[in-house]
Amino acid sequence: MFPVLSEGDSIIYKYDAEPRIGDLIVFLRDGFLQIHRVIFTLPGGKIFQKADNRLRGSWIKKNQVLGIVSHIIQDNKTTTIYNRTERYKGILTCLFIFSKRMLDKLI
């Protein structure tokens, strides 16, 4: 399992929803919209996020988040991802990619 989104996919997102661990969030950084996964949050509105296919993530502020991805449209097929199962699958994907890259460096 690698990135959830591919070039040409469309999304539907819930505006102003509360980000939780595992959610795909839409946020604004340096004038560009980005979609990454929430890895963890801290009190005070700090969110650590990263792309599913990246080893490193970064911090953003909660006020940068525009919403949470609720549906992905791929090849004219709509998939709901705003549920607990999909969030946990996303977290496991991030952990798998991180572990695999660490192992690749050791071998």
N, C-alpha and C positions, 0 to 999 in steps of 0.2 A: 504494500500500500504506500503510494507516494503522494504527491500533492493532490488535494481534492479538486482543485480548479485547473483547467487547461486553457490555452489560448482559444478564444472564440466562445467560451462559456459565458452565460449570463447569470446574474444573481438577483434575488429579492432579499431585501434586508429590513429588519424591524428597526425603525428609527427610534433613537433615544432609549433603547433597552439597556438593562443593567448587565454588563459583561460578567461572565462567570468562567471559571477555569474550563478550558476545552472549547469554548465558543470561537467561531470565526468572526472577527470583528472588522468593520470597515472604518478606517480612520484616515485622517488627513495629516500628512507630514511633508514639509517643504513644498507645499502647494500641489501635491500629488495624492490621489486616493490610493490606499493600500489595503490589502486584505490579508491578515495574518491570524494565527491562533493565540488565544490567551493561555499562557503557561502558568502564571500565578499573579496575584494581586496583593497590594499592600494597603494598609489603612492610609487615608489621605489622598486616595485617588491615583496611585501609581500602578501601572500595569506592565508586566513583562510579557512581551509578545514575540513570536517568531514565525517565519514561514515554515510550512511542513517539510520542505526540502532543504532547509538550511540548518547548519550546526549551531550558529549563533543567533541570538535574539537581541532585543534592546528594550529599554524602558520608554513608555509614553505616558502622557497624562490622560486621565479619564476624560477630560474635556476635549481631547482630540478625537474621541470615538464618536462616530456618527450613528452607528447601529450595529446590530448583530445579524449575520447572514442566516436567513431562515430557509431559503430554497436555492437550489442550483439547477439551472436549465442547461442540459447537455444534449445535443442532437434531438431537439424538440421534446425531450423527456424531462419532466420536473421531479426533482428529488427533495423531500423535506429533510433538513438536517438539524432543525432546531429541536432536538430532543436529547435526553441523557445518553442514550446508546451512542449516538453519533459524536457527541462531545468526548466520551471516553475512548472511542475508536481513534479520534484525532489525537488525543494525548498519547495513546499507545503508539501511534504512528511516529510522533515526534521522538518518543523515547527509543523506538526501534532504529530510526535513522541515526540518532545520536550514538547509540551503542554500536551499530554497524560501522560507522565512521571511526569510532575509537578503536575498534578491533582491527580495522583495515590499517590504521596507523601503526599498530603493534606488530602486525604480520609482515 
